[in-house]
Amino acid sequence: MQFIETSIIGVRSAVLTFRRPGSPMRFLLIPMVHVAEQAFYDQVAERLRGCDLIVAEGEPYADLLLHRRISRIRVDGLVHQLVGLDAESLGVPLLWPDRDDDRGRWFSLVMDALTAVPDWLTTIRFPSGGIDVTDLTGHDGWAGGRAKQVWRKLMLHERDKRLLDLLTRIHEERGEEPITVGVPWGAAHMMAVAGCLFSEFGYRVVAAEWVTVRNAR
């Protein structure tokens, strides 16, 4: 299954709608790229406005003050997701799997201060070779190296578990409701999400569309 595709026309994200036979609930998976053209985030926002619930990635904006300020510093004509997409302004209820209320807001503020610059440095340039993410190959740029393996464990696998736990709870508690649940998460997480919906709960893709992340330059 293709989530992000790079071709001669640019980089595109595959927006996928999952539905389970006999159930009215839909999951709208939106593979995100954290640096893109503003038009990409505008299209994502348009689709999220049609949802009844959003399972958001990261932390509420109030806890990311430094992240938001630094993310505005760019020289490549692209924008960071924290600048281009304000999910909290869409008027749709949000849930945050990354947020742990037991840690308190102070912990989020400390993590914001510690990670703002590293996050900006990792997204300061769009990959020159483009991006391709599928359920078979993942992202080749993450292969190898002990540091990258630790990063994947903390930032990918452990967060995948929190995300899937929440999606499982939504499925179990609200599966008989005719609602659409938007899941705008980084493309690398979509492998776990799609696999869980398909294998664990019997959801299937019933609709798909491409949304342009960046036009070819």
Disulfide bonds with the S-S distance in Angstrom:
none
